[in-house]
Amino acid sequence: MRVTDEEKKRAESVTQFPEILQQAGIRTIHKGRHMGRWHYNGFDEVTTLQPHSQFWKLYEKYFRGLRNRNKALGKILDGMYWYTKKVITALEGESPDDLAELLDTLRPDEQFYSTLHLMDTHMPYSANEDVAAEYLQRFDYDGIKMEKLIEQQGDGPWLLDQRANLIEDDNNTPTIEEVKAWYDASVTHADEKIGRLIKELKERGMYDDTLLIVLSDHGESLDEHGIFFDHHGLYDQTVQIPLVVKPPHREKFDPGTTVKTFTQITDVAPTVLDYMNVGAEAGNFDGATLRPLIEGDDDGWTEREAILVEEAHTQRRRALRTYEHKYIQSLEDDLECRYCNVVHGAEEELYDLAEDPEELKNIVDENLEAREELSEITEALVASYELREATDDQSDVTYEDEDIVADRLEALGYK
């Protein structure tokens, strides 16, 4: 399913957060992994680093589509995938250093806004093998057998892609425990990069005056709810993310403080604008500045009793998260995940998070009163959001790579 002309016009008519900073005369920089096309609006400088670029071009052009169309051929191509990856990695050397790219760009005598997009914690969880081995010994990982998880899900196009990232051949299938240790080691590697950034900012005399925000755009499901090592689904493994803030002006906050309240990614933009003295009123945001929470101003923060989350890619579902419950409802009749080929949850789900933090026991049928109340709150929150329309003078929008993107999605099973 292609993005419609109306949706493209709507996206292009929205003023992006970096554009507001750019219009205020603040230098805007993006470094690291590539982003979606609309996310580049407003950046003065963009450097996207694609490790082992020649391999990925070859993979996109030949392997993925052919392998997904023929299971027998797929086994041969998966072997070629691993062999080709090893050869090209050896020829190209190590992946580019995205952090070094950023540090070489910063100048201490100017205001700047920069994003550093790290991909360490995405599949295939390429981490230091020694660290992963240490974690495997130190921590008590659990989960179902990898073979059982694969058997449950079958051989859909997306699953074949995911498995090609993890499994070199039938004789080298990792255990669930090993993959979870790889993931933890990848988190450690990302943490080390952030540590390097802090160290460099301090050495350059820039740390005290810098607002530093560390967050993720999603969590990761590591086989929970039958999700094959990815970040879809509306369970807390995916929707609960880290958020660490180091503001400028250290005298105004207590380092190491943990604030227990509902915050969302949409709060980041107004927070940055607030600290940059641009003013959150410069944009029409769904979120709110976090500055009162950061600086201990309880009167300046409006407590949220619940948050609304949605997904529309692998499944069309909506969830309400309160402090006590998670309520999830399907917005389409087909409950099967378009990635994993299984049903992750019922048409309606209700979980008592105090008694069942892993969201394993659906109690919706025996708690109809709570279900009705949470459903009404969900509808009210949905109604509070305003659909942004394209401006009347917005011309037709076309992109040079639309056919390429459509072919890639079709190779993954989308029509």
N, C-alpha and C positions, 0 to 999 in steps of 0.2 A: 504494500500500500504506500503510494507516494504522498509526500507532503503536498497539500492542496495549494493552489495559487493564493487563496485567501489567508492560509496559515503563514505562507512565506511573506506576504505583505504585512501581516500582523507582527511578525518577528522583526522585520526590518524597520517598522515604524516606531519600535520601542527604543528609547534612549537607554543605552547600556551604562552600567555603573562606572566603568573606566572612562566613558565619554564625558561624564559629569566632571570627573577629576581633570581630564584633559582640557575641558573648556575653562576650568579654573586655573589653568597654567601649570598644573602639576605633571611632572614627567611620569609616564606610565610604561611599564616594562613587563613582558612575559618571557619567562625562561622555562625550559624543561620539555615535557612531553607535549605533543600536539593536542589541540582542543577542537571542539566543533566549530563550524564556520561562523556562527553568530557570536561566539565568545571572543573573537578577535577584535570586534569593534571597539575603538577607543584606545588601543595600545599604540604608543609611539614607536616602540621597538618590540619585535617578536622574533625569538629564535627558538624553533622547535627541534628537538633532538630525537631522531629515530634510530636507536641502536641497530647496528647490522642492517643498514637500509637496503643493500642489494639483496640480502636474503628475503626480507619481507616483500620486496617488489616481486621476486620470483614466486614466493609462496602465494601472494594474492593473485598473480596472473595465471598460474598453472595448477598448483596443488589443490587448493581449497575446493574449487568448483568441480574438478574431476573426481576427487576423492569422495565428495558428498553424493555423487550421482551413481556410484558403483561400489558396492561393498567389497567385492573381491579385489578390484583395482585399488581400493582404499588401503588395504593392508600393504600392498607394494609401495604406494605413495607415502604411507606413514614412515616406512623405513627410509625412503629417499629424503623425507622431511628431516629426520634426525641426522642423517649423514650430511646433507647439504648445510644444515644449521652449523654443524661442527666445523665443516670446511670453511664456510664464509666467516664464521666467528674468528677462526684462526687467521684468515687473511686480513680481516679488518681490524683485528685487535680488540681491545676493551671498548665498551660502550662509552660514548662521550660523557664528560663530567658536567652535568647540568648545573650543579652548584658552583663550580669554577666559572662557568659562563656568566652566572649572575654576579658573582663577586667582582669579576673584572669590569662589570658595567657600572657598578654603584659609585657615586661621587658624594663625599660627605658634605659638600657645600651647597646642596640643593634638596628641595622637597621632592620625594619620589614615592610612587606606589608600584609595588612589584609583586607578581605571583611567581612562585616556584612550584611547578607541577611535577610531583614525584609519582612514579608508577611502580615502586618497589613491591608494594603489597598486592599487586595484581598478578593473575596467572601469567607465567608458570611458577611464581614464587622463587625466582632465581636468587638464592641466598648463599652465604658462606657455608659450605658443606660441614666444616668443623663446628660452627655454631649450631647448625641444625642437629648434628649428631649429639652435641652436648645437651641440647634441649630435650632430645628424645630420651636421654638417660635421666635427666633431672625431673621432668614433668610427667604426670600421669595422664596421658592422652587417652581418649576413648572414642568410640564410634563403631558403626557396623563394618563388616568386611567390605573391602573395595569391590571384590568380585560380586557380592550380593547387591551393592548399590548399582553397579553397571548392569547386572541382570534385570533389576527392577525397571530401568529406564530405557533400555533398548538402544537403537542406533540412529537417532535423529541427527540432522546435519550439525547443529550446534554442539551436541554431545560429542560427536566425532572430533570436532575442533578442540574442545576442552581436553579430551583424552589424549589427543596428539601432543598437547602441551605437557602432559604428565607421564605418559607411558611410552617408553622407547621401543619396546617390543613386548610380545606376550610373555617373555621370560623375565621381564624387568618391570612388573607391575608393582608400584609402591603401595604400602599399606596406608590406611587412613591416618594412622598415627604419624607416619613419616611425612605425609603432606602437611599435616597440622604443624609439625616441627619446622618444616620449610617456611610455612607462613609466618610463624613467630620469629624465625631468623630474618625474614624479609622486613618485618616490623623493626627489628633491632637495627638493620642496615639503614632504614629510613631515619630512625632516631639518631644514628650516628651522623648522618648528613645534617640534621638540624643542629646537632651539637657543634659541628664544624662551622655552620653559619653563625651561631652565637659567638663562638670563639673569635671568628674573623671580625664580626661587628664590634666586639670589645676592643680588639687590637687596633682597629681603625678609629676608635673613639666615637662610634656611631650608635652603640648599643643603648645608652641611656635615653637618647632622644627618639628611638625607633619604637613604633607600635608593631609588635610581632604577634601574629595570630597563626596558630597551628591547628589545622582541622582536616577532616576527611569529608568527602562528599557522600560517603556511604560506608557501611561496615562490610562484613563478609560472612557468608554462610559456608561452613566447612563440613558439609553433609547433613546439617540439621534440617529437619523437615523435608528431607529428600532432595535438597538443592545441591547440585554438583559444583561446589567450589566457585561460587559467584555471588553477586550482590543484588539479586532480585528477591521478591517476597517482602512482606511488610512486618516480619517478625523483628524483635529487637536486635538480633544478630546483624541485621542490615540497617535498620533505621536509627539505631543509637550510635552516635559517633563521638570521637574525641573533640574537645574544644579547649585549647590552652591559650591564654592571652597574657602577654607581657606588655603593659602599657608604658608610654613614656612617663616622665615625672614620677619617679619611684616613691616619692614621699606620700603619694595619694593612694597607695594600695598596700596590702599586706601580702608579701610573697608567700606562695604555697597555700593560699586560701582556696577551698573548694566551696562553690556555691551550688546548692541543690535546688534547681528550679528548671522549668522548661525553657530552653532556648532552641533556635532553629538557624539554619544556614542563612535564611533571609534576614537575620539580625546583623550579619557581618557588614554588609554595605553601609547601612546607616551608622554603624559603630565607627567605621573608617572615616566616613564623611565628618562625623562629629569630632574626632580627634584631629582631622586635617583642617578643621575650622571652615569647612565648606557648608555644612549644615544639611541635615537629613531632609529638610524641606525641599532641597534641590531636586529630589526625585520622588516618584510616587512608589513607595516601598510597602510591601506586606509586613516586613519586620520592624523592629524597634532598636534603637541604639542600646548597647549593653553597658555604656559608660556608668550609669548609676550602680549597676551590680558590681562592676570592677572597682569602683571607688567607694563602695559601701553606703551609697545613698539609697536606702530602702524606700524613701518617699518618692523617688524619681522613677521607680520601676513598677509597672502594673503586672501583678502575678497572673500567670496563665493556669487555668484549671485543666486544660486539655489542649492537644495539638492534633491537627489533621494531616495525614499523609496519604499519598496515592501512588499507584504505579499503572502504567499503560503500555508497557512494552511486551513483556513475556506473559502477563496476565492483566486484566483490567479489574483492579481492586482498589478499595478505599478503606482506610483504617482510622479509628479514633484512639488516641493514647491518653489515658488519664493516669494519675498516680497509682490507682488501684486496679484498673482494668485495661485490657486491649480488646477493642471491638473491630472486627474485620468483616466487610461485606463484598461479595462479588458483584460487579456491574455488568456481567455478561453471562449467558447461559452455559457456555463451554468453560468448564472449570480446569481443564487440562493445561498445564504450563507449556507454552510454545517452545521452550528450551529443553526442559527435562523430560517431557513426554509422560508426566505423571501428575496426579492431582495433589497439590501440596496442602490444601485445606478445603473445608466444606464451603457451601454457599454463604453461610454466616458462621463466624467464629467469635467466641467470647472466652477470655482467659482471666483468671484471678491472679494477678501478678505477684501478690504477696505469697500465696500458696503454691503457685506454679510459674516461677519466673522464666522457665524455659519454654513456656507456651505449648505444652504438650497435651493438656486435657481440655477439650472444648466443652464448655459448660453452658452453651447458649440455650439448649432445650429445657434445662431445669432452672433457668433464671430469666424467664420471659419479661419480668418487670424491669430488670436491669437492662436487658436487651432493648426494650422499648425506650427507656430513658436515654441510653447512649445513642440509639438511632436518631432520636429527635435532636440531640446535641450535634450529631454529625451533620444533619440536614441544615441546621442553623448556621454552622460554620461554613458549609459549602455555599450557602446563600449569601454569606458576608463577603465573598470574593467577587470582584468585578471582572468580567471578561473584557479584556483590552481589545478594542477594534482597530483596524487599520485606518490610517488617515485617508480622507477622501481623495487627496492628490497623490497617493502612493501609486507609482507606476508598476507595471508588471515586473516581477522579479524572476530572473533566470540565473542558473549557476552552471559553469562550464563542466563540472564533474557530476551532474545529476545522473546521467546514464551509467557512469562508472559505479556510483553508489547504489543505484537500482540493481545492477548486475551482481554486486557483492551481496546485497540482501537476498536476492533470489537464490544465490549459491548457498545461503544459510537456511533456505527453506521458506522465505517470505515471498508472497506473490503480490 
